[in-house]
Amino acid sequence: MTEVGVLGDPRAAQALVDYLRSQGIEARLLAAEDGYAVMVEDAQHHRGREEFERFVADPHNKRYLAASWQSGDAKVQFQYGGGGSLWRSFLSGAGPLTLSLLAVVSAIWVFWILGFDQLIFSWTHFFPSWDAMGEGQWWRLFTPSLIHFSAMHVIFNLLWWWYLGGRIERVRGTGTLLILLLVAGTLPNLAQFAFSGPNFGGLSGVVYALVGYCWISGRLDPRSPLALPPAYVGFLLLWLVMGFAGFMNMANAAHLGGLLVGMAQAVFDRRRQ
């Protein structure tokens, strides 16, 4: 299921869900970091989004009250805070792919700091040369994205992966996020290898692809739930510029490559929609 929008009032969100169901649109609520996300089946996303915008424009229309009386679920309970809310918010802010990759990268980092860094690096580092790419082990195109060399490095990347990846997975679906992960986890690595050699790693190229995707999605459709605050985009672009200026030792080519991948994917998805 994909998200068509977020509402801050749980009762209003449930009223919309009841109405969507009365119109033959399968819908449900999912707790989100900024309210309650209205989720619909992927094939019904366009209709669901239209009805969401219609609801926002006139939430007190009698048709929504009538739908709640006719098809509402009396068993629905609303949670207003309470224990475990932080953990529930963390889980609800992301989809299965977002959480799975977060778990994998975290596990790799734990074993890395426990002393298995050399073994992990030997199995995951990029090809040592262009000629070596013809010898197999094609996973090395992607696996450098899973390794990190410092606590700050892995924390920074995973926070942005959870925030942006989770948002994209909720709104566009797991398939879109998977494409971004695979493409931005490989092509920017090739660019980084050509730029500086094989000794690099990190999820930053993928993170910048997510930034590019959300940024352009918001520019093409300011009402998109993927639109990012300008301050977020400015901060990450400044970080990119500082890397190329030599202030920090970062995989600059991977960052730029990932950003371009995400921007291109956003344009492609917009035209396809």
N, C-alpha and C positions, 0 to 999 in steps of 0.2 A: 504494500500500500504506500501511497505517497501523500505528502502534506499539501493541502490547498490553502492553508492559512492558520494563523494563531490568534486566539481570542483570550483576553485576560480573565473574563468572567466565566466560570465553569458552567453556570446555569444557562447563560446565553449560548455557549458552545454546544451544550447538550440539546438545546432547542433547535439549533441548526442541524445537528446530527439527526434528530427526529424527523425534521423536514426532509432532509436528503433521503432518508430511508423511505419516506412516504412517496418520494418521486422515483423510487426504484434505483437509487444510488447507494450502494453498500458503503457505510461510513462508520467510523468509531472515533473516540477521543484518545489522545495520548498526551500525558503530562509532558510539558516542555519547560525549558529554563525561564521562558518569559510568558508562560500562560498555559493554554491547552491547545494542542495542535489538532486540527480536524483532518483526519486521514480518510482517503477514499481509494478504491481500487485503481490500479494504474490506468486501465482502459477508460476509466470514467473521470480522469483528472481534469480534462477541459470543462466538462459540464459542472464538476464539483467546484472548480475555481470560479466559474461564472456565478454559481449560486452563492458562493462565499461573498463575492463582491456585492451581489444583490442584497444579501443579508446585512452587510456592514452599512450599506446605504440606507436601509430601513429596517432596523432590528426589531421594532415594535409592531410590525405588521401582523395582523390577526392570523395570517396563514401559518405562522410559526407556532402560535399558541394552539391553533387547531390541530396541527400535526403532533404536538406533544400530547394532547388529549387522546388522539386517535392511535398513535403508534409509539408513544413514549414508554420507556421501561421504568416501572415504579421501583425496581430494585436498585436503580442507579444510586450510588452514594458518592458524595463529594468530600474530598479531603482538603482541609484548610490548614496545612502545616502539620506539625507533630513529628514524632521520632522517625528517623530514617529518611527525612525529606531530602537531605543532601545526596544520599546514595541513590534514591529514586530519581532525582533530577539528573544525576550523572548518567544513569542507565537510559533514561528516557530521552536524553539529549543526543543519542546516537543510535545507529542501527547495528545489525549483526556484523557487517563487514568492518565498520568503524571500531567496534569493540574487539573483534577478533584480531585485527592487525595491532591494535594497541596492546593486547595481551601478548602477542608474539614478540613484538619489539621489546616490551618490558622484560619478558623472560630471557631474551638474548642478552639484554643489558645486565641482568642479575648474574647470569653465568659468566659474563665478561668480567665483572668486577670480582667474581669469586676466583679468578685466576685462569679461566679458560680462554682468555683473549687471543692467544696465539693460535689455538686450535680453531676457534670461531673465525678468525681472520683468514686462516688458510683455506677454509671452505667457502667463504663468502666474498672475498675480495674480487675486484674486477680483473679482467684478463691482463697479464703482464705485457702483452704486445698485440699488435694487429694480427700478426701471423697466428698467434695462439687461439684466435677466435675460430679458426678453421678446424680445431681439434676437439670440438664438442664442449661440454659443460656450459650450456647456454644459460643456465640459471645465473651465471656470473654477470649477465647484463642487468639483472634486477637486484640480486642479494646485497650489493653494497648499500642499498637504500635502507636495509634493516639493521645495520650496525652503527654504533655511535661511540665517540671517543671521550666523552665527558658527561658528567651528570647534567650540567646546564644544557648541553647539546640535546640530550634525549628528552629532558623535561620540556624544553622550548618547543621541540618538534611535536611531541605527543599532545601537548595542550592545544596547539593549533590544529593538529590532525583531528582531535576529538571535537573541537568547536566547529571547524569548517567542514570536515568530512561528515560529521554527524548531521549537520544542517543540510548538506547536499544529498545525503542518503535519505533523509526524511522527506525532502521536497522532490527530488528527481528520481529516487529509487536506487537500489543497490547496484543495478547494472551500470548506471552512469558513473557512480563512484568507482566501480571496478575498472572501467575503461580508463578513467583518469589515473588510477593507481598504477595500472600496468604500463600505460604509455609514458606517464611522467616518471615512472620508476625505472625506465629503460633508456629512452632517447636522451634525456638530459645527462645520464651517466656516460653515454658515448661522447657527448659534447665535453664533459668534464675530463674524460680520459684524453681527448685530443688537446685539451687546453693545458693540463698539468700532469698527466700520467695516471697510474692506477691506484695511487695511495689516497683514497678518499672514501667517504661513507656518510650516511645520514639520510633522513627522510625529508630533508629540506627542499629538494627538487619537487617532490610530491606536494609538500605544503604550499610552495609557490604556485603550483598548478591549481590548487584549490583556491588560492587567493585570486589568481587570474580569472578563474571560472566565476566566482562570486562577484568579482568586481565588474566584469563585462556583462554578466547577467543583470546586475543592478543598473548598469548604464543603458542597456537595451530596453529594460522594463523597470522603471523606478518603483513600481508597486511589487516587484518580485520579493518573496520572503528571503531570497538569497542576497539581496542588496546589503553591502557592508557600510558601516559608518565611514565617512571620509578619513577620520583620524586613524582608523585601523589600516586602511589602504596606504595612507601617507607614511605611517610608521614602518610598514613592511617594505615599501619602495625605498625609503630612506636607508633601511638596513641593507638593501641590495646595493645601493649606490656606495655606501660606506665600505662594503666588501670589495667592490671594484677599485675604490680609491686607495685600498691598501691599509685601512684602519684595523681590519680584522682578517684572520686567516680562515677563509671560508671557501666552499665549493661554488665559486661565483658563476661559472658556466652552467652548472646544474641548476642553480637558482633561476638564472635568466631563461634557460631552456624550459624549465618547468612552468614559469610564468607564461611563456609564449604558448605552450601546450594547452594550458588551462584557458587562455583567452581564445584560442582557435576553437576549442571544443565548445565553449559557450556560444560563439557565433554560429557554429554548425548546428547545435541543438536548437537555437532560436529559429534558424531558417527552417529546420525540419518541423518544428511545432507550427 
